[in-house]
């Protein structure tokens, strides 16, 4: 087998953005005066409502767009004052309608003067359309204005750019409205308010809620009692952006204990440490020396024997899984664990767990991989991320760590239901369970998240009927099934890749997903297995068959485009006989208050042969992606999301293996290129300096081993090439961890 390669070298940077050009309506579409007048009527209704409800200083306006819109098609000349950018006023986003007619709904927070100015602006354009275009303006009319072929006569009333922008805005806006949250659920709930100019503390004081004693998660997210929720609903229902029940119930996982077995385990040395967030750990087990336990439950909480079972079982797999499950030996060895007990068996408080997780991670910065096998029986919401998942995404962005999360369990006798929190965390690696035959486990739950993101990411063996996983319980050997016991196996592999082999978390995540997908990815509309089932042996992740060349590259997005045109793919008989696959992973900052527009940064990957077009070098991407290319095809937002996973933080592009292989034509010197184009949702440059990891696989069509030729060609082009040899890397790790006495 061939070792995986690391290519190190410099990427080129390009700060220019291709931009969207002059705005216009879609070809063949139009805007009529009657639609403009309808929008004016809706805004006047909102104007009256907000003049009477003065708890906040401005107005919350929900804009229903006609479809899922790109950032370039959001309103630019409406709901703004002067030349201000309406994007700065967005306070939330969700989807409405049902497939295939799904539409974006954005909530804006604006002043009443902005509404008045919008009404006046729409009145002017309705007059112009009625008088100059017989009540109906279309693509050709605006194109003529943009090209100067038709004179615009109304500069004194409204600038031409503002006129065109307002017309295009009106085309994409279906209606203006106010949204009120449905608070039908009983019990305590975590409530998130829209961000306005008025502090949450002042709002609560006005309506009679004790803010000082409220359990605050962040500035606008608070845990409230039923009576407090009733007060909020009565006085300011328009302020509620999101709500979820606080008390979560851990899905019950079958566990059968048998008589204790005498198991021998050596004394730990300098093995990597994995963090575990779970129920308490019992120190009455054979591997207790390998675990540092810390309770975060607080004083005065009484624990029973069964409260220790789940956490102990999970940690037993991480420490010594291959010993008690020889058939699942992954070749990763043993791991030490720092175990944090944060919940009793059964129900737990989301509020308390969020605080405990942040404290555990912030105080243990040396731990890079964290296992979280707790989850909710409640399904995730379709239009916003759970508070638990949002906090995990925030922690991963801040502390350079990765969480491996169980995909949560359902009832095998019932219809498949969506996964539960926190398995909707986008930056985390979410794991579902499969049988030994590779089919979804009987208890599996499904994605997607926010109607778009693929979750779970991957699957692994977590036991099923007649195929239990062996674990160590406080009472002895146990037999279990559940996603709680598939996640620890992946946490072991992630820790091996990051801690032992030295890969970044971005590359490690990409390697796991790429290995699971292979050439026959499973990420279909069922969203049950993810990209596929991860191979059992670590060698199958960091080594490839002799006819494959796999290499990894890392970089940072310091400009709009980060690229290289210097990847030398071998040439034989004037052809390049290779199939290609590439997997990109990155950890964007996420914004829960933006609803379905949750990820703040988009990285668009282009990988393929470099060819010359109109005197410029371009990449003929293996998935025909021309987004952002000069002269490239224009795609509407739904198509870009479906075809190229726009805004997803995991992208896998792959060619299909065919029975009849046709070697590629060589362009120029035979170079291939990799380009990462970065876009931002908002003005903040959250994506600048963001790390990314790419795993690229080339498969020789005729079964030949070309890796030595590839290495030589790369070195000729200035790349530093490192073969990832497991034995050497283990030796390097052990030497680095040795304690030196002076």
C-alpha positions as CSV (number, residue, x, y, z in Angstrom):
1,X,0.0,0.0,0.0
2,X,1.1,3.6,-0.6
3,X,1.6,6.0,2.3
4,X,-0.4,9.2,2.4
5,X,1.6,12.3,1.4
6,X,1.8,15.8,2.8
7,X,2.5,18.5,0.3
8,X,3.9,21.7,1.8
9,X,4.5,24.9,-0.1
10,X,3.2,28.4,-0.7
11,X,-0.2,29.2,-2.1
12,X,-0.8,32.3,-4.2
13,X,-3.3,34.9,-3.0
14,X,-5.8,36.9,-5.1
15,X,-7.8,39.6,-3.4
16,X,-10.1,40.5,-6.2
17,X,-13.7,39.3,-6.3
18,X,-15.4,38.6,-9.5
19,X,-18.4,40.5,-8.3
20,X,-22.0,40.2,-9.6
21,X,-21.9,43.1,-12.1
22,X,-24.8,45.4,-12.6
23,X,-28.1,44.3,-11.1
24,X,-31.1,43.3,-13.2
25,X,-34.2,41.1,-13.1
26,X,-33.9,37.5,-14.4
27,X,-34.3,37.2,-18.1
28,X,-38.0,37.2,-19.1
29,X,-39.2,38.4,-15.7
30,X,-40.9,41.7,-14.8
31,X,-42.3,43.9,-11.9
32,X,-45.7,45.4,-12.1
33,X,-47.0,48.5,-10.4
34,X,-49.7,46.6,-8.5
35,X,-47.0,44.5,-6.8
36,X,-45.2,47.7,-5.7
37,X,-48.5,49.1,-4.4
38,X,-49.2,45.9,-2.4
39,X,-45.7,46.2,-0.7
40,X,-46.5,49.8,0.2
41,X,-49.8,48.8,1.8
42,X,-48.0,46.1,3.9
43,X,-45.3,48.6,5.0
44,X,-48.0,51.1,6.1
45,X,-49.7,48.5,8.2
46,X,-46.3,47.7,9.8
47,X,-45.7,51.4,10.3
48,X,-48.9,51.8,12.2
49,X,-48.2,48.6,14.3
50,X,-44.8,49.8,15.4
51,X,-45.9,53.3,16.2
52,X,-48.2,51.7,18.8
53,X,-45.8,49.1,20.2
54,X,-42.9,51.1,21.6
55,X,-41.1,48.6,23.9
56,X,-38.2,48.7,21.4
57,X,-37.0,51.8,19.7
58,X,-37.4,50.5,16.1
59,X,-39.3,47.9,14.1
60,X,-38.8,44.2,13.4
61,X,-39.8,43.5,9.8
62,X,-39.9,40.0,8.3
63,X,-39.2,40.0,4.6
64,X,-40.6,37.0,2.7
65,X,-38.5,36.4,-0.4
66,X,-39.9,34.6,-3.5
67,X,-37.3,31.8,-3.1
68,X,-34.0,30.9,-1.5
69,X,-31.9,33.9,-2.5
70,X,-28.2,34.5,-2.8
71,X,-26.6,37.3,-0.8
72,X,-26.5,39.4,-4.0
73,X,-30.3,39.3,-4.3
74,X,-31.2,40.4,-0.8
75,X,-32.7,43.9,-0.6
76,X,-30.3,46.7,-1.2
77,X,-32.5,49.8,-1.6
78,X,-35.4,49.0,0.8
79,X,-35.6,49.0,4.6
80,X,-32.5,51.3,4.7
81,X,-31.9,55.0,5.3
82,X,-29.8,56.8,2.7
83,X,-27.0,54.6,1.5
84,X,-26.8,52.3,4.5
85,X,-26.6,48.5,3.9
86,X,-29.8,46.6,4.9
87,X,-27.6,43.5,5.5
88,X,-26.4,45.2,8.7
89,X,-29.9,45.1,10.0
90,X,-30.6,41.4,9.6
91,X,-31.5,39.7,12.9
92,X,-32.6,36.3,11.8
93,X,-33.2,34.0,8.8
94,X,-35.5,31.0,8.3
95,X,-37.1,28.9,5.5
96,X,-40.9,28.9,4.8
97,X,-43.0,26.8,2.5
98,X,-42.5,23.3,1.4
99,X,-40.3,21.7,-1.3
100,X,-39.9,22.6,-4.1
101,X,-41.3,26.1,-3.3
102,X,-39.0,26.9,-0.3
103,X,-38.4,30.6,0.4
104,X,-36.1,32.6,2.5
105,X,-37.5,34.8,5.3
106,X,-35.2,37.4,6.8
107,X,-36.0,39.5,9.8
108,X,-34.6,43.0,9.8
109,X,-34.4,45.5,12.7
110,X,-34.8,49.0,11.4
111,X,-36.0,52.5,12.5
112,X,-39.4,53.8,11.7
113,X,-37.7,56.4,9.5
114,X,-36.3,53.6,7.3
115,X,-39.8,52.3,6.8
116,X,-41.1,55.8,5.9
117,X,-38.2,56.2,3.4
118,X,-38.9,52.8,1.9
119,X,-42.6,53.7,1.4
120,X,-41.6,57.0,-0.3
121,X,-39.1,55.2,-2.5
122,X,-41.5,52.6,-3.6
123,X,-44.1,55.3,-4.3
124,X,-41.7,57.0,-6.7
125,X,-40.7,53.8,-8.5
126,X,-44.4,52.8,-8.9
127,X,-45.1,56.2,-10.5
128,X,-42.1,55.8,-12.8
129,X,-43.1,52.3,-13.8
130,X,-46.7,53.3,-14.5
131,X,-45.8,56.4,-16.5
132,X,-42.6,55.3,-18.4
133,X,-43.2,51.5,-18.8
134,X,-47.0,51.2,-18.9
135,X,-47.1,49.7,-15.4
136,X,-44.7,46.8,-16.2
137,X,-40.9,46.9,-16.2
138,X,-38.8,44.0,-17.4
139,X,-35.3,42.7,-17.9
140,X,-34.8,44.5,-21.2
141,X,-35.9,47.8,-19.8
142,X,-33.3,47.7,-17.0
143,X,-30.6,46.4,-19.3
144,X,-31.2,49.5,-21.5
145,X,-30.8,51.7,-18.5
146,X,-27.6,50.0,-17.4
147,X,-26.1,50.3,-20.8
148,X,-27.2,53.9,-21.2
149,X,-29.4,53.0,-24.2
150,X,-32.4,54.6,-22.5
151,X,-32.2,57.9,-20.6
152,X,-33.2,58.0,-17.0
153,X,-35.0,61.3,-16.3
154,X,-35.7,61.2,-12.6
155,X,-32.3,61.8,-11.0
156,X,-33.7,64.7,-8.9
157,X,-36.3,62.3,-7.2
158,X,-34.3,59.1,-7.1
159,X,-30.8,58.2,-8.3
160,X,-30.8,55.7,-11.2
161,X,-28.8,53.1,-9.2
162,X,-31.3,53.3,-6.3
163,X,-34.2,53.0,-8.8
164,X,-32.8,49.8,-10.4
165,X,-31.9,48.3,-7.0
166,X,-35.4,49.1,-5.6
167,X,-37.1,47.5,-8.7
168,X,-34.9,44.3,-8.3
169,X,-35.5,44.3,-4.6
170,X,-39.3,44.4,-5.2
171,X,-39.1,41.5,-7.6
172,X,-37.5,39.2,-5.1
173,X,-39.7,40.3,-2.1
174,X,-43.0,38.6,-1.9
175,X,-44.3,40.4,1.2
176,X,-43.4,42.3,4.4
177,X,-44.8,41.0,7.6
178,X,-44.3,40.5,11.4
179,X,-43.6,37.0,12.8
180,X,-44.8,35.9,16.2
181,X,-43.3,32.8,17.9
182,X,-45.5,29.9,18.7
183,X,-45.0,29.1,22.4
184,X,-47.3,26.2,22.9
185,X,-44.7,24.0,24.7
186,X,-45.0,23.7,28.5
187,X,-42.2,23.8,31.0
188,X,-38.9,25.7,31.2
189,X,-37.5,26.8,27.9
190,X,-34.4,28.5,26.5
191,X,-35.6,31.7,24.8
192,X,-33.5,33.8,22.3
193,X,-34.7,37.3,21.7
194,X,-34.0,39.3,18.5
195,X,-31.2,41.8,19.0
196,X,-32.4,45.3,19.2
197,X,-31.2,48.7,20.5
198,X,-32.8,47.9,23.9
199,X,-30.9,45.7,26.3
200,X,-32.6,42.4,27.4
201,X,-32.3,43.5,31.0
202,X,-34.4,46.7,30.3
203,X,-37.0,44.7,28.3
204,X,-37.4,42.2,31.1
205,X,-37.6,45.0,33.8
206,X,-40.4,46.7,31.8
207,X,-42.6,43.6,31.4
208,X,-41.9,42.3,35.0
209,X,-39.3,39.5,34.6
210,X,-36.5,39.3,37.2
211,X,-33.5,39.5,34.9
212,X,-30.9,39.5,37.7
213,X,-31.9,36.0,38.8
214,X,-32.5,34.7,35.3
215,X,-30.2,32.0,33.9
216,X,-28.4,33.8,31.1
217,X,-26.6,31.8,28.4
218,X,-25.6,34.8,26.3
219,X,-26.7,38.4,25.9
220,X,-30.0,37.5,24.2
221,X,-30.5,33.9,25.3
222,X,-32.1,33.1,28.7
223,X,-33.6,30.2,30.5
224,X,-37.2,31.1,31.5
225,X,-39.9,29.6,33.7
226,X,-43.4,29.0,32.3
227,X,-44.8,32.1,34.1
228,X,-42.0,34.3,32.7
229,X,-42.6,32.9,29.2
230,X,-46.3,33.8,29.6
231,X,-45.3,37.4,30.5
232,X,-43.0,37.7,27.5
233,X,-45.6,36.2,25.1
234,X,-48.3,38.6,26.4
235,X,-46.2,41.8,26.2
236,X,-43.7,41.2,23.4
237,X,-44.3,38.0,21.3
238,X,-42.6,39.7,18.3
239,X,-39.2,39.6,20.2
240,X,-39.0,35.9,20.4
241,X,-36.6,34.6,17.8
242,X,-36.1,31.0,19.0
243,X,-37.2,28.7,21.7
244,X,-36.4,25.2,22.8
245,X,-37.3,23.1,25.8
246,X,-34.5,23.1,28.4
247,X,-35.0,19.7,30.0
248,X,-33.6,17.1,27.7
249,X,-33.9,13.4,28.0
250,X,-31.1,11.1,27.1
251,X,-32.4,8.4,24.8
252,X,-32.3,5.0,26.6
253,X,-29.7,2.6,25.2
254,X,-29.9,-1.1,25.8
255,X,-27.3,-2.3,28.2
256,X,-26.9,-5.8,29.7
257,X,-24.2,-6.5,32.3
258,X,-22.7,-9.9,32.9
259,X,-20.3,-11.2,35.5
260,X,-17.0,-9.3,35.8
261,X,-14.1,-10.6,33.7
262,X,-10.5,-10.3,34.8
263,X,-8.8,-8.1,32.2
264,X,-5.2,-7.1,32.3
265,X,-4.1,-3.6,31.2
266,X,-0.6,-2.1,31.4
267,X,0.2,1.1,33.3
268,X,-0.4,4.2,31.1
269,X,2.6,6.1,29.8
270,X,2.3,9.1,27.5
271,X,-0.6,8.0,25.3
272,X,-2.8,10.9,23.9
273,X,-5.7,12.1,26.1
274,X,-9.3,12.3,24.8
275,X,-11.8,14.4,26.7
276,X,-15.2,12.8,27.5
277,X,-18.3,14.7,28.4
278,X,-20.8,12.3,29.9
279,X,-22.5,10.9,32.9
280,X,-20.2,10.1,35.9
281,X,-17.3,7.6,35.7
282,X,-17.0,4.7,38.1
283,X,-13.5,4.1,39.4
284,X,-14.4,0.5,40.2
285,X,-13.1,-0.8,36.8
286,X,-9.9,-2.4,35.7
287,X,-8.7,0.6,33.6
288,X,-9.2,3.3,36.3
289,X,-5.5,4.3,36.1
290,X,-6.1,5.5,32.5
291,X,-8.8,7.9,33.5
292,X,-8.8,11.2,35.3
293,X,-12.3,11.9,36.6
294,X,-13.8,15.3,37.4
295,X,-17.4,15.8,38.5
296,X,-19.1,18.9,37.4
297,X,-22.5,18.1,38.8
298,X,-22.2,20.4,41.8
299,X,-22.5,19.6,45.5
300,X,-25.5,18.0,47.0
301,X,-26.5,15.9,44.0
302,X,-27.1,12.3,45.0
303,X,-26.0,9.7,42.6
304,X,-27.2,6.1,42.2
305,X,-25.3,3.1,40.7
306,X,-27.0,3.4,37.3
307,X,-25.9,7.0,37.0
308,X,-22.3,5.8,36.4
309,X,-23.1,3.2,33.8
310,X,-23.3,5.2,30.5
311,X,-20.2,7.3,31.0
312,X,-18.1,4.4,32.1
313,X,-19.2,2.3,29.1
314,X,-18.3,5.1,26.7
315,X,-14.9,5.6,28.3
316,X,-14.1,1.9,28.3
317,X,-14.3,1.9,24.4
318,X,-12.0,4.9,24.2
319,X,-9.4,3.5,26.6
320,X,-9.4,-0.2,25.6
321,X,-12.1,-0.8,22.9
322,X,-10.0,-3.2,20.8
323,X,-9.2,-5.5,23.8
324,X,-12.9,-6.1,24.6
325,X,-13.9,-6.0,20.9
326,X,-11.1,-7.8,19.0
327,X,-13.2,-7.9,15.8
328,X,-13.2,-4.1,15.8
329,X,-9.4,-3.6,16.5
330,X,-8.6,-0.3,14.8
331,X,-4.8,-0.4,15.2
332,X,-4.9,2.9,17.2
333,X,-3.8,1.3,20.5
334,X,-5.0,2.7,23.9
335,X,-5.9,6.2,24.9
336,X,-6.0,8.0,28.2
337,X,-9.2,9.9,29.1
338,X,-10.1,12.9,31.1
339,X,-13.7,12.3,32.0
340,X,-16.1,15.1,33.0
341,X,-19.4,14.0,34.7
342,X,-22.0,16.6,33.7
343,X,-25.3,14.8,33.9
344,X,-27.2,12.0,35.7
345,X,-28.9,9.3,33.8
346,X,-32.1,10.3,32.1
347,X,-33.0,14.0,32.1
348,X,-30.6,16.9,32.2
349,X,-30.5,20.6,31.9
350,X,-29.2,22.1,28.7
351,X,-28.3,25.3,30.5
352,X,-26.0,23.5,33.1
353,X,-24.4,21.3,30.5
354,X,-23.5,24.3,28.3
355,X,-21.7,26.0,31.1
356,X,-19.9,22.8,32.1
357,X,-18.6,22.0,28.5
358,X,-17.2,25.5,28.1
359,X,-15.4,25.3,31.4
360,X,-14.0,21.9,30.7
361,X,-12.6,22.8,27.3
362,X,-11.3,26.2,28.3
363,X,-9.4,24.7,31.3
364,X,-7.9,21.8,29.4
365,X,-6.4,23.4,26.3
366,X,-4.1,20.4,25.7
367,X,-7.0,18.1,24.8
368,X,-7.9,18.4,21.1
369,X,-10.5,15.7,20.7
370,X,-13.7,15.5,22.8
371,X,-16.3,12.8,22.8
372,X,-19.9,13.7,23.5
373,X,-22.4,10.8,23.6
374,X,-25.3,12.6,25.2
375,X,-28.2,13.7,23.2
376,X,-31.9,14.7,23.2
377,X,-34.9,12.5,22.4
378,X,-36.5,15.7,21.0
379,X,-36.0,16.3,17.3
380,X,-34.1,19.4,16.1
381,X,-35.9,22.5,14.8
382,X,-36.0,23.0,11.1
383,X,-35.1,26.7,11.1
384,X,-32.4,27.2,13.8
385,X,-29.6,25.4,15.4
386,X,-30.0,24.2,19.0
387,X,-28.4,26.2,21.8
388,X,-26.2,23.2,22.6
389,X,-24.9,22.8,19.1
390,X,-24.4,26.5,18.7
391,X,-22.3,26.6,21.8
392,X,-20.2,23.6,20.6
393,X,-19.6,25.3,17.3
394,X,-18.5,28.5,19.1
395,X,-16.2,26.5,21.4
396,X,-14.6,24.7,18.4
397,X,-14.0,28.0,16.6
398,X,-12.4,29.6,19.7
399,X,-10.3,26.8,21.1
400,X,-9.1,24.8,18.0
401,X,-10.7,21.5,19.2
402,X,-13.1,19.1,17.6
403,X,-16.1,17.3,19.1
404,X,-17.1,13.8,18.0
405,X,-20.9,13.5,18.7
406,X,-23.3,10.6,18.8
407,X,-26.1,10.9,16.2
408,X,-28.7,10.2,19.0
409,X,-31.1,7.2,19.0
410,X,-34.7,6.6,18.0
411,X,-37.2,3.9,18.5
412,X,-36.6,1.1,16.1
413,X,-40.4,0.4,16.0
414,X,-41.3,3.9,14.9
415,X,-40.8,6.1,11.9
416,X,-37.4,7.7,11.5
417,X,-37.3,11.0,13.2
418,X,-34.7,13.9,12.9
419,X,-31.6,13.7,15.0
420,X,-31.6,15.4,18.4
421,X,-29.4,18.2,19.9
422,X,-26.4,18.5,19.9
423,X,-26.0,16.4,16.8
424,X,-26.9,19.4,14.7
425,X,-23.5,21.0,15.5
426,X,-22.0,21.7,12.1
427,X,-18.3,21.9,13.1
428,X,-18.5,18.7,15.0
429,X,-18.0,15.2,13.5
430,X,-21.4,13.6,14.0
431,X,-21.6,9.8,14.0
432,X,-24.5,7.5,13.3
433,X,-24.6,3.7,13.8
434,X,-24.6,0.9,11.3
435,X,-24.8,-2.9,11.5
436,X,-21.8,-5.1,10.8
437,X,-23.2,-5.4,7.2
438,X,-23.0,-1.6,6.8
439,X,-26.8,-0.9,6.8
440,X,-28.3,1.8,9.1
441,X,-28.9,0.5,12.7
442,X,-32.5,-0.1,13.7
443,X,-32.5,2.9,16.0
444,X,-30.9,5.4,13.7
445,X,-32.2,8.9,13.3
446,X,-31.8,11.2,10.3
447,X,-30.8,14.7,9.1
448,X,-30.5,17.1,7.4
449,X,-29.9,20.1,9.6
450,X,-31.5,23.4,8.6
451,X,-33.0,21.6,5.6
452,X,-29.6,21.6,3.9
453,X,-26.5,20.5,5.9
454,X,-25.6,16.8,5.7
455,X,-25.8,15.4,9.2
456,X,-24.7,12.9,10.4
457,X,-21.3,13.2,8.8
458,X,-20.3,9.5,8.8
459,X,-21.3,6.2,10.4
460,X,-19.6,3.4,12.3
461,X,-20.4,0.2,14.2
462,X,-22.5,0.9,17.3
463,X,-24.1,-2.5,17.9
464,X,-27.6,-3.7,17.0
465,X,-30.0,-6.6,17.6
466,X,-27.8,-9.7,17.8
467,X,-24.6,-7.6,17.2
468,X,-23.9,-5.9,20.5
469,X,-20.8,-3.9,21.3
470,X,-18.8,-5.2,24.3
471,X,-18.1,-2.6,27.0
472,X,-17.0,-2.4,30.6
473,X,-19.7,-1.4,33.1
474,X,-19.3,-0.6,36.8
475,X,-20.7,-4.2,37.3
476,X,-18.5,-6.0,34.8
477,X,-18.8,-6.8,31.1
478,X,-21.7,-5.3,29.3
479,X,-23.4,-5.7,25.9
480,X,-24.8,-2.5,24.4
481,X,-26.1,-0.8,21.2
482,X,-26.5,2.8,20.3
483,X,-24.8,5.8,18.6
484,X,-23.2,6.5,22.0
485,X,-20.9,3.6,21.3
486,X,-20.2,4.3,17.6
487,X,-18.9,7.8,18.4
488,X,-16.0,6.7,20.7
489,X,-14.5,4.6,18.0
490,X,-14.3,7.7,15.7
491,X,-12.9,9.8,18.6
492,X,-10.1,7.3,18.9
493,X,-9.3,7.6,15.2
494,X,-9.5,11.4,15.3
495,X,-7.1,11.5,18.3
496,X,-4.7,9.2,16.5
497,X,-4.7,11.4,13.4
498,X,-4.3,14.6,15.4
499,X,-2.2,13.7,18.4
500,X,-0.1,10.8,17.1
501,X,0.3,11.6,13.4
502,X,0.3,15.4,13.8
503,X,-2.5,16.3,11.4
504,X,-4.6,19.4,11.9
505,X,-8.2,18.9,12.9
506,X,-9.2,20.2,9.5
507,X,-7.2,17.5,7.7
508,X,-8.1,14.8,10.2
509,X,-11.9,15.5,9.7
510,X,-11.4,15.5,5.9
511,X,-9.5,12.2,6.1
512,X,-12.2,10.5,8.1
513,X,-15.0,11.7,5.8
514,X,-13.0,11.0,2.6
515,X,-12.2,7.5,3.8
516,X,-15.9,6.9,4.6
517,X,-17.0,8.1,1.2
518,X,-14.4,6.5,-1.0
519,X,-15.5,6.4,-4.6
520,X,-19.1,5.4,-3.7
521,X,-20.3,8.1,-1.3
522,X,-23.6,7.5,0.6
523,X,-24.8,11.1,1.3
524,X,-28.1,10.7,-0.3
525,X,-31.5,12.3,0.5
526,X,-32.1,9.8,3.3
527,X,-29.3,11.5,5.5
528,X,-29.0,8.3,7.5
529,X,-25.4,7.1,7.0
530,X,-23.7,10.4,6.1
531,X,-20.9,10.2,3.6
532,X,-20.4,6.5,4.4
533,X,-19.0,4.0,6.9
534,X,-15.5,4.7,8.2
535,X,-13.0,1.8,7.6
536,X,-12.2,-0.2,10.7
537,X,-8.4,-0.1,10.5
538,X,-6.5,3.2,10.8
539,X,-4.1,2.0,8.0
540,X,-7.1,2.1,5.6
541,X,-7.3,5.9,6.3
542,X,-3.7,6.9,6.1
543,X,-2.6,4.4,3.4
544,X,-4.0,3.8,-0.1
545,X,-4.0,0.9,-2.6
546,X,-1.0,0.8,-4.9
547,X,-2.9,2.4,-7.8
548,X,-3.9,5.5,-5.7
549,X,-2.0,8.6,-4.8
550,X,-3.4,10.4,-1.8
551,X,-2.0,13.7,-0.5
552,X,-3.1,16.4,1.9
553,X,-2.7,20.2,1.7
554,X,-3.4,22.9,4.2
555,X,-3.7,26.7,4.0
556,X,-5.3,29.8,5.3
557,X,-7.8,32.1,3.6
558,X,-6.0,35.4,3.7
559,X,-7.7,36.7,0.5
560,X,-10.7,36.1,-1.7
561,X,-8.9,33.4,-3.6
562,X,-6.1,31.0,-2.3
563,X,-4.7,28.9,-5.1
564,X,-1.9,27.0,-6.7
565,X,-1.5,26.0,-10.3
566,X,1.5,23.8,-9.7
567,X,0.3,20.3,-8.9
568,X,2.2,18.0,-11.4
569,X,0.1,15.0,-12.3
570,X,2.2,12.3,-14.2
571,X,1.8,12.1,-17.9
572,X,1.9,8.8,-19.9
573,X,1.5,8.4,-23.6
574,X,0.6,12.1,-23.8
575,X,-2.4,11.5,-21.4
576,X,-3.1,11.7,-17.7
577,X,-4.8,8.3,-16.7
578,X,-6.3,9.3,-13.4
579,X,-9.6,9.7,-11.7
580,X,-9.7,12.4,-9.1
581,X,-11.5,13.1,-5.7
582,X,-11.1,16.0,-3.3
583,X,-12.5,16.6,0.2
584,X,-12.4,20.1,1.8
585,X,-13.1,20.7,5.5
586,X,-13.0,24.0,7.5
587,X,-14.4,25.3,10.8
588,X,-16.3,28.6,10.1
589,X,-17.6,30.9,12.8
590,X,-21.3,30.4,13.1
591,X,-24.1,32.8,14.1
592,X,-27.2,31.2,15.7
593,X,-29.1,34.5,15.5
594,X,-28.9,34.3,11.7
595,X,-31.2,31.2,11.7
596,X,-30.8,29.2,8.5
597,X,-27.9,31.4,7.3
598,X,-25.9,29.9,10.1
599,X,-22.3,29.6,8.7
600,X,-20.6,33.0,8.3
601,X,-18.1,31.9,5.7
602,X,-18.3,30.0,2.4
603,X,-15.2,28.2,0.9
604,X,-15.7,27.2,-2.7
605,X,-13.3,24.5,-4.0
606,X,-12.1,24.1,-7.5
607,X,-9.8,21.2,-8.4
608,X,-8.7,20.0,-11.8
609,X,-6.5,20.5,-14.8
610,X,-5.1,24.0,-15.5
611,X,-5.8,25.3,-18.9
612,X,-5.6,28.6,-20.7
613,X,-8.7,30.5,-21.6
614,X,-8.6,34.0,-23.2
615,X,-4.9,34.3,-22.2
616,X,-5.6,33.5,-18.5
617,X,-5.0,30.3,-16.5
618,X,-8.2,28.7,-15.3
619,X,-9.1,25.4,-13.5
620,X,-11.3,22.9,-15.3
621,X,-12.8,21.6,-12.1
622,X,-13.6,17.9,-11.9
623,X,-17.2,18.7,-10.9
624,X,-17.6,21.4,-13.6
625,X,-17.8,24.2,-11.0
626,X,-17.4,27.6,-12.6
627,X,-18.7,29.7,-9.8
628,X,-16.7,32.9,-9.4
629,X,-14.8,32.2,-12.7
630,X,-14.6,35.0,-15.2
631,X,-17.3,34.3,-17.7
632,X,-18.5,31.3,-15.7
633,X,-22.1,30.2,-15.7
634,X,-24.5,32.0,-13.4
635,X,-26.3,29.8,-10.8
636,X,-29.3,30.7,-8.7
637,X,-28.9,30.1,-5.0
638,X,-30.9,26.8,-4.8
639,X,-28.8,25.3,-7.6
640,X,-25.5,26.4,-6.1
641,X,-26.5,24.8,-2.8
642,X,-27.6,21.6,-4.4
643,X,-24.8,21.1,-7.0
644,X,-21.8,22.6,-5.1
645,X,-22.9,22.6,-1.4
646,X,-22.6,26.3,-1.2
647,X,-22.2,27.4,2.5
648,X,-21.5,23.9,3.6
649,X,-18.3,23.5,5.7
650,X,-17.6,20.1,4.2
651,X,-17.3,19.7,0.4
652,X,-16.5,16.4,-1.3
653,X,-16.1,16.5,-5.1
654,X,-15.5,13.2,-6.9
655,X,-15.5,11.6,-10.3
656,X,-17.3,8.4,-11.0
657,X,-15.3,5.3,-11.7
658,X,-16.3,3.9,-15.1
659,X,-16.0,0.4,-16.7
660,X,-14.4,2.0,-19.7
661,X,-11.6,4.4,-18.6
662,X,-10.7,7.2,-20.9
663,X,-7.3,8.9,-20.0
664,X,-7.4,12.7,-19.8
665,X,-6.2,15.1,-22.4
666,X,-3.1,17.0,-21.2
667,X,-3.4,20.8,-21.1
668,X,-0.2,22.7,-21.5
669,X,2.5,21.4,-19.1
670,X,0.1,19.0,-17.5
671,X,-0.3,21.0,-14.3
672,X,-3.4,20.7,-12.1
673,X,-4.7,23.4,-9.8
674,X,-6.5,23.9,-6.5
675,X,-8.4,27.1,-5.8
676,X,-10.3,28.0,-2.6
677,X,-12.6,31.0,-3.0
678,X,-13.9,32.6,0.2
679,X,-17.1,34.6,0.5
680,X,-18.6,36.3,3.6
681,X,-22.3,36.6,4.5
682,X,-21.8,39.8,6.4
683,X,-19.2,42.6,6.4
684,X,-17.2,41.1,9.2
685,X,-14.2,39.2,7.7
686,X,-14.8,36.1,9.8
687,X,-13.2,33.9,7.1
688,X,-9.9,35.8,6.8
689,X,-7.1,33.7,8.3
690,X,-9.4,30.6,8.5
691,X,-7.6,27.3,8.2
692,X,-8.7,24.7,5.7
693,X,-7.6,21.1,5.0
694,X,-7.9,19.3,1.7
695,X,-7.5,15.6,1.0
696,X,-6.9,14.8,-2.7
697,X,-6.9,11.3,-4.2
698,X,-5.7,10.3,-7.7
699,X,-6.6,6.8,-8.9
700,X,-4.6,5.4,-11.8
701,X,-7.0,4.1,-14.4
702,X,-4.9,1.1,-15.4
703,X,-3.9,-0.1,-11.9
704,X,-0.3,1.2,-12.1
705,X,1.6,2.6,-9.1
706,X,2.7,6.1,-10.0
707,X,3.4,7.5,-6.6
708,X,7.2,7.7,-7.0
709,X,6.9,9.6,-10.2
710,X,4.4,12.0,-8.6
711,X,6.8,12.7,-5.6
712,X,9.7,13.5,-8.0
713,X,7.6,15.8,-10.1
714,X,6.3,17.6,-6.9
715,X,9.9,18.1,-5.6
716,X,10.9,19.5,-9.0
717,X,8.1,22.1,-8.7
718,X,9.3,23.2,-5.2
719,X,6.9,21.2,-3.0
720,X,8.2,19.7,0.2
721,X,6.8,16.1,0.2
722,X,6.5,14.1,3.4
723,X,5.5,10.5,3.4
724,X,3.3,9.8,6.5
725,X,4.9,6.7,7.9
726,X,2.9,5.4,10.9
727,X,5.9,3.8,12.7
728,X,8.1,6.9,12.2
729,X,5.3,9.2,13.4
730,X,4.7,7.1,16.5
731,X,8.4,7.2,17.3
732,X,8.4,11.0,16.9
733,X,5.4,11.3,19.2
734,X,6.9,9.2,21.9
735,X,10.2,11.1,21.8
736,X,8.3,14.4,21.9
737,X,6.3,13.2,25.0
738,X,9.4,12.0,26.9
739,X,10.1,13.9,30.2
740,X,13.7,15.2,30.3
741,X,15.4,15.6,33.6
742,X,18.1,18.3,33.8
